[in-house]
Amino acid sequence: MTTKDPILCDKILVGISGSPACLSMPQYILLMRRSLARRIDVIMTRTATRFLPGYAVELHAGRQVHTDLHEMVDDVRVPHLDLAADADMFLVMPATANVLGKAAAGIGDDLLSTAILGCTAPVVFVPAMNAAMWENPVVQRNVDALREVGHCVVNPGIGVQLADRAEGRGAMPPLEMILDELMGVLKARREPSGLDED
């Protein structure tokens, strides 16, 4: 995919959780604004803001970043519902093992996890974690549970692990692969169902 491709949707809601991989998100968001969506709204977890200042994300998204479940700003009165209400897609990237577990169990204890529960648009998770965590049977069970209820979980790529500098599966996949997945989800959402109308 190139940045010359047409805009595919009006709005993508992006949820950034607390993985070191979130340091790549400002540039990814800028690229998505140029090639996928007219508007990008962003939710960051508290842990994500320890890796990446919200202000840096706001500069690239062109909009305020949301972190507080009870924050009321302008037209956002109930953040976990208002932010998700008109989204064409909810992209959770990077998705930590914690976020995957909460989403699979239906737990909503912060703005990101509660917005996932309140979102009726397709939800796409892009995991990023240590290989040992990704391969843990509990994490794999959670991934299976998310896919069973219709969410998309992009398989992680192989990358260098921060803990021991060894290669392992758990890194965010290449950006081109992520964008291809997102394009597929958006195009499928735009296609007619094929059902006859009365």
QUIVENTA-V50875 format. One line per field, one symbol per residue. phi: phi as a letter, one per 40 degrees, with the letter a starting at -180 (. if undefined). psi: psi as a letter, one per 40 degrees, with the letter a starting at -180 (. if undefined). A space follows every 50 residues. Layout:
phi = ???
psi = ???
This chain:
phi = .bcccccbacabcbbbbcbdcccccdccccccccbbbcbbbbbbcdcccc cbcdcccdcccgaccbbbcbcbbfcbcbdcccccdbccabbbacbcdccd cccccgcbbacccccccccbcdbbbbcaacdcccccdcccccccccccch ccbcccccaccccbgccacicccdddcccccccccccccccccgcccc
psi = iieeiiheidhhhhhhigideededdddddddddedidhhihhhiddded dhhddddddddeiiihehdehhhbehdgdddddedehdihhhhihidddd ddddefhgeadddddddeheihhhhgihiiddddehddddddddddddee ihhhhiahihhddeeiiiheihiiddddddddddddddddiideihi.
